[in-house]
Amino acid sequence: MKLRITLTLAALAVAGSALAQPPAPSPEMMAARQAMRQACAADMKTLCDGKEGREMMQCMRASNDKLSAPCKDAMSKMPQRPPPPAG
């Protein structure tokens, strides 16, 4: 009986940690990110130097009126993530 409880708890722990992981980006998202990084490299350096990840993307969006045309084009092609499920 104790073994069954231990195995059940271990399985729940593994399942819980697997559910907590964000989904891996799709190949389309990865390609769009790479294209955006290349097109926006100078803009990122000039407008959002020192920022990374989400903070950098927020900075780029906030600086939209100052972005170069190729960067704006690349950012407009970024796939939008679906909203997280309510719960």
HELIX and SHEET records of a PDB file:
HELIX    1   1 LYS A    2  ALA A   20  1                                  19    
HELIX    2   2 PRO A   27  LEU A   47  1                                  21    
HELIX    3   3 GLY A   53  ALA A   62  1                                  10    
HELIX    4   4 ASN A   64  LYS A   66  5                                   3    
HELIX    5   5 ALA A   69  SER A   76  1                                   8    
END                                                                             
